[in-house]
Amino acid sequence: MDPAHNQDRQEPRLWQALIPIAVLIVLLAASVMLFGSDSSFGPNQIALMLAGIVAAVTGMRLGYTWKELQDAMVNGVSLAMGAVFILLVVGALIGTWIMGGIVPTMIYYGLKLLNPSIFYVACCIICALVAVATGSSWTTASTVGVALVGVAAAFDLNLGIAAGAIISGAYFGDKLSPLSDTTNLAPAMVGTGLFTHIRHMLWTTVPSISIALVAFAVLGFVRGPAQDGAAGMNDMMYSLTQTFDIGWYMLIPLGVVLFVIYKKVPAFPALLIGALLGGVFAITFQQEAVLTYMGETMHPRALVLAKGFWTALFAGFEANTGNEALDDLLTRGGMSSMLNTIWLVVAAMMFGASMEKPGFLKVFAARIMSAARTTGSMIATTLATSISMNVIASDQYIAIVVPGRMFRAEFERRSLHPKNLSRALEDSGTLTSAIVPWNTCGAFMAATLGVPTLAYLPYAVFNYVSPVISAVYGFTGFSITPLKTAQVVPA
């Protein structure tokens, strides 16, 4: 790098940093106005990419070269490749688990065991337990979450509320699980212990999930199923038993996936094992469903079954049960179904990198920090910064790492224990990632559950109540712990 070139660069001003943000806001607003619920299927991606180009051009005006900015974009996109791999394997898992009868079996037993009036509460609790055991909100949503959305559809319930309950429970469990990557990342970034961090989070997490459960209980009674829901449910259960082999043993792949993740097998290989096991169950127990789907008379029979297994991995499954509602529900999955979401992730990470390289994000952080004069305003500043990173950089890890690095020294200077910072990072950075449509987490949840982010956003109660409670604690001083030097973990 030419030192003289570095000297020619200018520090960005706030108004320059605001230019691409303003462009993004205008384009996203126009996208929603023109395309409505279809805005995430191309229009939002275009908005993010155009705003990223505006950020890059503004950066070039400050002395950066196009190659430097392009390299930053490429690096930013590369940071999301782990998420891309998981998205692809989740698509494969959904396809084989539907074809293999795993999802139909979970739907069948869910219809038998769950009461519509308590369904939303049950969703939240079930997903919380699974997420605590696995440490992954993504795994929870892509396994039991998919089935619970199916049960909600059969009960003729509001899918937005169901998805909100699933996400609330999944993120509660993820947040408190020592197996979670973000739960380990936050304390590591600020210099405190893992279990110190988890215990401190209970102060905000327990009240938040309690409020969420009360809200879901009320919604369950106020917005119950339609009057013909019982008849539709019985028809769906009959169609399931006529099309698929239903039995407890069909839940073995779910148990295997939860077990291997509990044993700390990374998400990608764990979900891949589940996808392949789903295909094995399809060709073992669901042969008629596979043959009907393929619609071929190729001989020998084994070749048709193998082709069906392979097809479910990349193209998903198309149900033909004779029940229109059930067919719509079970025609899903395949790696190809995730390509639009991957496009959204790539566009979002491109925009985030084009904002980070010229220092625009740093400008926002410096301006925000200058206004934080009290403990309450410092906590609120941390929360606002993490939420902003989720919106601007489109990734929950950036929303934890960047504010964690920026504010660690400031918390220490103000004699605040680092666990206060790590809790604020999780209350905001982890939780709000799922309610931003172009964030990797928001895009994943929408694609996996089949419910648009804006449809479940009002009902992801836990995810937006927790930052509010965290801010209230900051201003009142409740559960804010002062610093003791001996407690700080060296960086």
C-alpha positions as CSV (number, residue, x, y, z in Angstrom):
1,M,0.0,0.0,0.0
2,D,1.4,3.4,-1.0
3,P,1.8,5.5,2.2
4,A,1.3,8.7,0.1
5,H,-2.0,7.3,-1.0
6,N,-3.1,6.8,2.6
7,Q,-2.2,10.4,3.4
8,D,-4.5,11.6,0.7
9,R,-7.5,10.0,2.4
10,Q,-10.0,12.2,4.2
11,E,-11.8,11.3,7.4
12,P,-15.5,11.0,6.6
13,R,-18.0,13.5,8.1
14,L,-21.3,12.6,9.5
15,W,-23.3,14.0,6.5
16,Q,-21.2,11.9,4.1
17,A,-21.9,8.8,6.2
18,L,-25.6,9.6,6.1
19,I,-25.8,9.7,2.3
20,P,-25.8,5.9,1.7
21,I,-28.1,5.4,4.7
22,A,-30.6,8.0,3.3
23,V,-30.5,6.3,-0.1
24,L,-31.1,2.9,1.5
25,I,-34.0,4.1,3.5
26,V,-35.7,5.7,0.4
27,L,-35.1,2.7,-1.7
28,L,-36.4,0.2,0.9
29,A,-39.4,2.4,1.5
30,A,-40.1,2.5,-2.2
31,S,-39.5,-1.3,-2.4
32,V,-42.2,-2.0,0.2
33,M,-44.6,0.5,-1.3
34,L,-44.3,-0.9,-4.8
35,F,-43.9,-4.6,-4.1
36,G,-45.4,-5.2,-0.7
37,S,-44.8,-8.6,0.8
38,D,-42.8,-9.5,-2.4
39,S,-40.2,-6.9,-1.6
40,S,-37.7,-9.5,-0.3
41,F,-37.8,-11.4,-3.5
42,G,-35.5,-9.1,-5.5
43,P,-36.5,-5.4,-4.8
44,N,-34.7,-5.2,-1.4
45,Q,-31.6,-6.9,-2.9
46,I,-31.4,-4.2,-5.6
47,A,-31.9,-1.5,-2.9
48,L,-29.1,-2.8,-0.8
49,M,-26.7,-3.2,-3.8
50,L,-27.5,0.3,-5.1
51,A,-27.0,1.8,-1.6
52,G,-23.7,-0.1,-1.4
53,I,-22.6,1.4,-4.7
54,V,-23.5,4.9,-3.4
55,A,-21.4,4.2,-0.2
56,A,-18.5,3.1,-2.4
57,V,-18.7,6.1,-4.6
58,T,-18.7,8.3,-1.5
59,G,-15.7,6.4,-0.2
60,M,-13.9,7.1,-3.5
61,R,-14.5,10.8,-3.0
62,L,-12.6,10.4,0.3
63,G,-9.5,8.9,-1.4
64,Y,-10.2,5.2,-1.5
65,T,-9.8,3.3,-4.7
66,W,-12.5,1.1,-6.3
67,K,-10.2,-1.9,-5.9
68,E,-9.9,-1.3,-2.1
69,L,-13.7,-1.0,-1.8
70,Q,-14.4,-4.0,-4.0
71,D,-11.9,-6.1,-2.0
72,A,-13.7,-5.0,1.2
73,M,-17.1,-6.0,-0.3
74,V,-15.7,-9.4,-1.3
75,N,-14.3,-9.9,2.2
76,G,-17.6,-8.8,3.7
77,V,-19.5,-11.3,1.6
78,S,-17.0,-14.0,2.5
79,L,-17.8,-13.5,6.2
80,A,-21.4,-14.7,5.4
81,M,-20.3,-17.9,3.6
82,G,-20.8,-20.0,6.8
83,A,-24.4,-18.8,6.9
84,V,-24.8,-19.5,3.2
85,F,-23.6,-23.1,3.7
86,I,-26.1,-23.5,6.5
87,L,-28.9,-22.0,4.4
88,L,-28.3,-24.5,1.6
89,V,-28.2,-27.5,3.9
90,V,-31.4,-26.3,5.7
91,G,-33.1,-26.2,2.4
92,A,-32.0,-29.8,1.7
93,L,-33.1,-30.9,5.2
94,I,-36.6,-29.4,4.8
95,G,-36.9,-31.3,1.5
96,T,-35.8,-34.7,2.7
97,W,-37.6,-34.3,6.1
98,I,-40.9,-33.7,4.3
99,M,-40.4,-36.5,1.8
100,G,-39.1,-38.8,4.6
101,G,-42.2,-38.2,6.7
102,I,-40.4,-36.5,9.6
103,V,-42.1,-33.2,9.3
104,P,-45.5,-34.8,8.5
105,T,-45.2,-36.9,11.6
106,M,-44.4,-33.9,13.8
107,I,-47.4,-32.1,12.3
108,Y,-49.6,-35.1,13.0
109,Y,-48.6,-35.5,16.6
110,G,-48.7,-31.7,17.1
111,L,-52.3,-31.7,15.9
112,K,-53.1,-34.5,18.3
113,L,-51.4,-33.1,21.3
114,L,-51.5,-29.3,21.1
115,N,-54.6,-27.3,21.9
116,P,-55.2,-24.3,19.7
117,S,-55.9,-21.9,22.6
118,I,-52.5,-22.6,24.1
119,F,-50.7,-23.2,20.9
120,Y,-48.6,-20.0,20.8
121,V,-47.4,-20.4,24.3
122,A,-46.6,-24.1,23.7
123,C,-44.6,-23.1,20.5
124,C,-42.5,-20.6,22.5
125,I,-41.8,-23.1,25.3
126,I,-41.0,-26.0,23.0
127,C,-38.6,-23.9,21.0
128,A,-37.0,-22.5,24.1
129,L,-36.2,-26.0,25.4
130,V,-34.8,-27.2,22.1
131,A,-32.7,-24.1,21.7
132,V,-31.2,-24.4,25.2
133,A,-30.3,-28.0,24.5
134,T,-28.8,-27.2,21.0
135,G,-27.6,-23.7,21.5
136,S,-28.9,-22.7,18.1
137,S,-31.9,-20.7,17.1
138,W,-31.4,-21.6,13.5
139,T,-31.4,-25.3,14.1
140,T,-34.5,-24.9,16.3
141,A,-36.4,-23.0,13.6
142,S,-35.3,-25.4,10.8
143,T,-36.5,-28.5,12.7
144,V,-39.3,-28.2,15.2
145,G,-40.1,-24.7,14.0
146,V,-41.0,-25.9,10.5
147,A,-43.3,-28.5,11.9
148,L,-45.0,-26.0,14.3
149,V,-45.7,-23.6,11.5
150,G,-47.4,-26.6,9.7
151,V,-49.5,-27.3,12.8
152,A,-50.5,-23.6,13.0
153,A,-51.6,-23.8,9.4
154,A,-53.7,-26.9,10.1
155,F,-55.3,-25.2,13.1
156,D,-56.0,-22.2,10.8
157,L,-54.1,-20.0,13.2
158,N,-52.2,-16.8,12.4
159,L,-48.8,-17.8,10.9
160,G,-47.2,-14.5,11.8
161,I,-48.0,-15.0,15.5
162,A,-46.9,-18.6,15.4
163,A,-43.6,-17.6,13.8
164,G,-43.1,-14.8,16.4
165,A,-43.7,-17.4,19.2
166,I,-41.2,-19.8,17.6
167,I,-38.6,-17.1,17.2
168,S,-39.1,-15.7,20.7
169,G,-38.6,-19.2,22.2
170,A,-35.7,-20.0,19.9
171,Y,-33.8,-16.9,20.8
172,F,-34.5,-17.2,24.5
173,G,-33.0,-20.6,24.5
174,D,-30.1,-19.6,22.2
175,K,-29.3,-16.6,24.4
176,L,-29.1,-18.7,27.6
177,S,-27.4,-21.8,26.2
178,P,-23.6,-22.2,26.9
179,L,-23.5,-24.0,23.5
180,S,-24.5,-20.8,21.6
181,D,-21.9,-19.1,19.5
182,T,-23.2,-15.6,20.2
183,T,-23.5,-16.4,23.9
184,N,-19.8,-17.3,23.9
185,L,-18.8,-14.4,21.6
186,A,-20.3,-11.5,23.6
187,P,-18.4,-12.2,26.9
188,A,-15.2,-13.0,24.9
189,M,-15.3,-9.6,23.2
190,V,-15.7,-7.6,26.4
191,G,-13.6,-9.6,28.9
192,T,-15.9,-11.5,31.2
193,G,-16.7,-15.1,31.9
194,L,-19.3,-17.2,30.0
195,F,-21.4,-18.2,33.0
196,T,-21.0,-14.8,34.6
197,H,-22.5,-13.4,31.4
198,I,-25.3,-16.0,31.3
199,R,-26.3,-15.4,35.0
200,H,-26.3,-11.6,34.4
201,M,-28.6,-12.0,31.4
202,L,-31.2,-13.7,33.5
203,W,-32.2,-10.2,34.9
204,T,-33.4,-9.1,31.5
205,T,-34.2,-12.5,29.9
206,V,-36.6,-13.9,32.4
207,P,-38.9,-10.8,32.6
208,S,-38.8,-10.5,28.8
209,I,-39.8,-14.1,28.2
210,S,-42.5,-13.8,30.9
211,I,-44.0,-10.8,29.1
212,A,-43.8,-12.7,25.8
213,L,-45.6,-15.8,27.3
214,V,-48.4,-13.6,28.7
215,A,-48.8,-11.9,25.3
216,F,-49.0,-15.3,23.5
217,A,-51.5,-16.6,26.0
218,V,-53.7,-13.6,25.4
219,L,-53.3,-13.9,21.6
220,G,-54.2,-17.5,21.8
221,F,-57.6,-16.7,23.4
222,V,-58.3,-13.6,21.4
223,R,-57.2,-14.8,18.0
224,G,-58.2,-18.5,18.1
225,P,-58.8,-20.8,15.1
226,A,-61.6,-20.3,12.6
227,Q,-64.8,-22.2,13.3
228,D,-64.1,-24.8,10.6
229,G,-60.6,-25.3,12.0
230,A,-61.5,-28.6,13.7
231,A,-62.9,-30.1,10.5
232,G,-59.9,-28.9,8.5
233,M,-57.6,-30.4,11.1
234,N,-59.2,-33.8,10.9
235,D,-59.1,-33.8,7.1
236,M,-55.4,-33.0,7.3
237,M,-54.6,-35.7,9.8
238,Y,-56.5,-38.2,7.6
239,S,-54.6,-37.1,4.5
240,L,-51.3,-37.4,6.4
241,T,-51.9,-41.0,7.4
242,Q,-53.0,-41.9,3.9
243,T,-49.9,-40.4,2.3
244,F,-47.1,-41.0,4.8
245,D,-46.1,-43.8,7.1
246,I,-46.7,-42.0,10.5
247,G,-45.1,-43.4,13.7
248,W,-42.8,-42.5,16.6
249,Y,-39.8,-43.9,14.9
250,M,-40.1,-41.2,12.2
251,L,-38.8,-38.8,14.8
252,I,-35.5,-40.5,15.1
253,P,-33.7,-38.1,12.7
254,L,-34.9,-35.2,14.8
255,G,-33.4,-36.9,17.9
256,V,-30.2,-37.6,16.1
257,V,-29.8,-33.9,15.0
258,L,-30.5,-32.6,18.5
259,F,-28.1,-35.1,20.0
260,V,-25.1,-34.4,17.7
261,I,-25.6,-30.6,18.1
262,Y,-25.7,-31.1,21.9
263,K,-22.4,-33.0,21.5
264,K,-21.0,-29.8,20.0
265,V,-20.9,-31.0,16.4
266,P,-21.0,-27.8,14.2
267,A,-24.3,-26.8,12.7
268,F,-23.4,-27.5,9.0
269,P,-22.3,-31.2,9.4
270,A,-25.1,-31.8,12.0
271,L,-27.8,-30.6,9.7
272,L,-26.3,-32.4,6.7
273,I,-26.4,-35.6,8.7
274,G,-30.1,-34.8,9.4
275,A,-30.8,-34.2,5.7
276,L,-29.1,-37.4,4.5
277,L,-30.9,-39.4,7.3
278,G,-34.2,-37.9,6.1
279,G,-33.5,-39.2,2.6
280,V,-32.7,-42.6,4.0
281,F,-36.0,-42.6,5.9
282,A,-37.8,-41.6,2.7
283,I,-36.5,-44.5,0.6
284,T,-37.1,-46.9,3.6
285,F,-40.5,-45.9,4.9
286,Q,-42.1,-43.5,2.4
287,Q,-41.5,-45.4,-0.9
288,E,-45.0,-44.8,-2.3
289,A,-44.8,-41.0,-1.5
290,V,-41.4,-40.9,-3.3
291,L,-42.7,-42.8,-6.4
292,T,-45.8,-40.6,-6.6
293,Y,-43.6,-37.5,-6.4
294,M,-41.3,-38.7,-9.1
295,G,-44.1,-39.9,-11.4
296,E,-41.8,-42.3,-13.2
297,T,-41.8,-46.0,-14.0
298,M,-38.1,-46.3,-14.3
299,H,-36.8,-49.7,-13.4
300,P,-35.4,-51.0,-11.2
301,R,-37.5,-49.4,-8.4
302,A,-34.4,-48.6,-6.4
303,L,-33.2,-46.1,-9.1
304,V,-36.5,-44.1,-8.8
305,L,-36.1,-44.0,-5.0
306,A,-32.5,-42.8,-5.3
307,K,-33.5,-40.2,-7.8
308,G,-36.2,-39.0,-5.5
309,F,-33.8,-38.7,-2.6
310,W,-31.4,-36.7,-4.7
311,T,-34.2,-34.5,-6.1
312,A,-35.4,-33.6,-2.6
313,L,-31.9,-32.4,-1.6
314,F,-31.8,-29.8,-4.4
315,A,-35.4,-29.2,-5.4
316,G,-37.4,-30.1,-2.3
317,F,-40.6,-32.1,-2.3
318,E,-44.0,-31.6,-4.0
319,A,-46.9,-33.1,-2.1
320,N,-49.9,-34.8,-3.8
321,T,-52.1,-35.8,-0.9
322,G,-55.4,-34.6,-2.4
323,N,-55.8,-32.0,0.4
324,E,-55.0,-28.6,-1.1
325,A,-54.0,-26.9,2.2
326,L,-51.7,-29.8,3.1
327,D,-50.2,-29.9,-0.4
328,D,-49.4,-26.2,-0.1
329,L,-47.8,-26.8,3.3
330,L,-45.7,-29.7,2.3
331,T,-44.5,-28.5,-1.1
332,R,-41.3,-26.9,0.1
333,G,-37.6,-27.2,0.6
334,G,-34.5,-28.0,-1.5
335,M,-31.3,-26.1,-1.8
336,S,-32.7,-24.1,-4.7
337,S,-35.4,-22.7,-2.4
338,M,-32.7,-20.8,-0.5
339,L,-31.1,-19.0,-3.4
340,N,-33.2,-15.9,-3.1
341,T,-32.3,-15.7,0.6
342,I,-28.6,-16.1,-0.3
343,W,-29.0,-13.3,-2.7
344,L,-30.4,-11.1,0.0
345,V,-27.5,-12.1,2.4
346,V,-24.9,-11.3,-0.3
347,A,-26.4,-7.9,-1.1
348,A,-26.7,-7.0,2.6
349,M,-23.1,-8.0,3.4
350,M,-21.9,-6.0,0.4
351,F,-23.7,-2.9,1.7
352,G,-22.3,-3.4,5.2
353,A,-18.7,-3.7,3.9
354,S,-19.0,-0.7,1.7
355,M,-20.1,1.3,4.9
356,E,-17.4,-0.1,7.1
357,K,-14.3,0.3,4.8
358,P,-14.4,4.1,4.4
359,G,-15.1,4.5,8.2
360,F,-18.8,5.5,8.0
361,L,-19.7,3.1,10.8
362,K,-16.9,4.5,13.0
363,V,-18.3,8.0,12.4
364,F,-21.7,7.0,13.7
365,A,-20.2,5.2,16.7
366,A,-18.1,8.3,17.7
367,R,-21.0,10.6,17.4
368,I,-23.2,8.3,19.5
369,M,-20.6,7.8,22.2
370,S,-20.1,11.6,22.6
371,A,-23.7,11.9,23.7
372,A,-23.5,9.2,26.4
373,R,-22.8,11.0,29.6
374,T,-24.6,8.8,32.2
375,T,-24.7,5.1,32.9
376,G,-28.2,4.9,31.5
377,S,-27.2,6.7,28.3
378,M,-24.2,4.5,28.0
379,I,-26.3,1.4,28.1
380,A,-28.8,2.9,25.7
381,T,-25.9,3.9,23.4
382,T,-24.7,0.3,23.3
383,L,-28.2,-1.0,22.6
384,A,-28.8,1.6,19.8
385,T,-25.4,0.9,18.3
386,S,-25.9,-2.9,18.1
387,I,-29.3,-2.5,16.7
388,S,-28.0,0.0,14.1
389,M,-25.3,-2.5,13.2
390,N,-27.9,-5.1,12.6
391,V,-29.7,-2.7,10.2
392,I,-26.7,-1.3,8.5
393,A,-24.2,-4.2,8.5
394,S,-26.9,-6.9,8.3
395,D,-25.1,-9.4,10.5
396,Q,-25.5,-10.2,14.2
397,Y,-21.9,-11.1,14.7
398,I,-20.8,-7.6,13.5
399,A,-23.5,-6.2,15.8
400,I,-21.8,-7.8,18.7
401,V,-18.1,-7.5,17.8
402,V,-18.0,-3.9,16.6
403,P,-19.8,-2.3,19.6
404,G,-18.0,-4.7,22.0
405,R,-14.6,-3.5,20.7
406,M,-15.7,0.2,20.7
407,F,-17.2,0.4,24.1
408,R,-15.1,-2.0,26.2
409,A,-12.6,0.6,27.3
410,E,-15.3,3.2,27.9
411,F,-17.2,0.8,30.2
412,E,-14.0,0.1,32.2
413,R,-13.2,3.9,32.4
414,R,-16.7,4.5,33.8
415,S,-16.2,1.6,36.4
416,L,-18.9,-0.6,34.9
417,H,-18.4,-4.3,35.0
418,P,-17.9,-5.8,31.5
419,K,-20.8,-8.1,32.0
420,N,-23.1,-5.1,31.7
421,L,-21.7,-4.5,28.2
422,S,-21.9,-8.2,27.2
423,R,-25.6,-8.3,28.4
424,A,-26.5,-5.2,26.4
425,L,-24.8,-6.6,23.3
426,E,-26.9,-9.8,23.5
427,D,-30.1,-8.0,24.4
428,S,-29.8,-5.9,21.2
429,G,-27.3,-7.4,18.8
430,T,-28.4,-11.0,19.1
431,L,-32.1,-10.5,19.5
432,T,-32.9,-7.8,17.0
433,S,-31.1,-9.6,14.2
434,A,-34.1,-11.8,13.5
435,I,-36.5,-8.8,13.0
436,V,-34.5,-7.0,10.3
437,P,-35.7,-8.4,6.9
438,W,-32.3,-8.1,5.2
439,N,-30.2,-9.2,8.1
440,T,-28.8,-12.8,7.7
441,C,-30.9,-13.9,10.7
442,G,-34.1,-12.2,9.5
443,A,-33.7,-13.6,6.0
444,F,-33.0,-17.1,7.4
445,M,-36.0,-17.2,9.6
446,A,-38.3,-15.9,6.9
447,A,-37.0,-18.4,4.3
448,T,-37.0,-21.4,6.8
449,L,-40.4,-20.8,8.4
450,G,-42.1,-19.6,5.2
451,V,-43.4,-16.4,6.9
452,P,-42.2,-13.0,5.8
453,T,-40.2,-11.0,8.4
454,L,-42.6,-8.1,8.4
455,A,-45.5,-10.6,9.1
456,Y,-43.9,-12.0,12.3
457,L,-42.1,-8.9,13.4
458,P,-45.0,-7.5,15.6
459,Y,-45.2,-10.8,17.4
460,A,-41.5,-11.6,18.1
461,V,-42.3,-10.1,21.5
462,F,-39.2,-11.4,23.3
463,N,-36.9,-10.0,20.7
464,Y,-38.0,-6.4,21.1
465,V,-39.0,-6.4,24.7
466,S,-35.6,-7.5,26.0
467,P,-33.7,-4.4,24.6
468,V,-36.4,-2.1,26.2
469,I,-36.0,-3.8,29.6
470,S,-32.2,-3.6,29.3
471,A,-32.5,0.2,28.6
472,V,-34.8,0.7,31.6
473,Y,-32.3,-1.1,33.9
474,G,-29.6,1.2,32.6
475,F,-31.4,4.3,33.5
476,T,-32.7,3.0,36.9
477,G,-29.4,1.3,37.8
478,F,-31.2,-1.9,38.6
479,S,-28.9,-4.9,38.2
480,I,-26.0,-2.7,36.9
481,T,-22.9,-4.0,38.5
482,P,-19.8,-1.8,39.2
483,L,-16.4,-2.9,38.1
484,K,-14.0,-4.9,40.2
485,T,-10.6,-5.1,38.5
486,A,-10.0,-8.7,39.6
487,Q,-13.2,-9.9,37.8
488,V,-12.1,-8.7,34.4
489,V,-10.8,-11.3,32.0
490,P,-7.7,-10.1,30.1
491,A,-8.2,-9.5,26.4
